[in-house]
Amino acid sequence: MSKETTAEVLVGEGPVRLELHADGVAHLRLNRPDAANGLNVELLRALHEAVLRIHGDGRVRAVLLSGEGKHFCAGGDVHTFLSKGEALPDYIRVATALLQLATAALIRLNPPVVAAVQGFAAGGGGMGLVCSSDFVVAGESTRFLAGATRVAMVPDAGVSVSLTQLVGFRRAMEILMLNPTLTAAEAKEIGLITRVVADEQLMDEAWSLARQLAAGAPAALANTKRLLWNGIGQGVEAAMPEENHIQALLSGMADAREGLSAVIEKRAPRFTGR
């Protein structure tokens, strides 16, 4: 089965749900399926609050991010946007600020984030959450679309930087300015996502990956994640002192000794985060 039989409900109602499973995986779910999980201010505020809750819970070892219903996230809620009329700029300022807070918080989480993506991942919301996740597993029928310039806006959620790092400058220019609809296979080929699986295997594969990460050495994974994200736009040599510092710090932890012992004894390590 893809899910644990028991879980502690941390956020049980509203546009975002959050449960913590016994294996240390926090399941963070977008919960506006009737609106293709389109992002409005209410959902974005709930998403940011849920990510902050994960930040403050040392039991979380990995995060599984998913969207309820047919689609992962169709981006900003265009119906809400259009209904604002001349007040749209004020609404967009708030929505964009909340989206930036949520995606930045995902990047800064210590636990690695695995996104399970089905249907469409579109707009600043869909693409922003994909680009801000550490691992992305997509069903084979999934489609990816930037779409911001199609409605006379620009990409947000840091996509103008993160997408360039993931797929390269020329391909990012094409994706963001020409708005092609990418298949899951194409997204995998250019480095936008991590894995493609059959649609019916999506959640099983995503849960398996999240559990694999949750079983790893938490401090080592958290600091590796931080080094990689901090390294965007940084020269190789500039990153070396920080690598050296963290390596020395981690080597003094019990998990490092456990990892070395497990290799020598040819067994699976039992990491505790200490």
Buried (B, 14 or more C-beta within 10 A) or exposed (E): EEBBEEBEEBBEEBBBBBBBBEBBBBBBBBBBEEBBBBBBBBBBBBBBBBBBBBBEBEEBBBBBBBBBBEBBBBBBBBEBBEEEEEEBEEBBEEBBBBBBBBBBBBBEBBBBBBBBBBBBBBBBBBBBBBBBBBBBBBBBEBBBBBBBEEEEBEBBBBBBBBBBBBBEEEBBEBBBEEBEEBBBEBBBEBEBBBBBBEBEBBBBBBBBBBBEBBBBBBBBBBBBBBBEBEBEEEEEEEBEEBBEEBEEEBEEBEBBEBBEEBEEEEEEBEBEBE
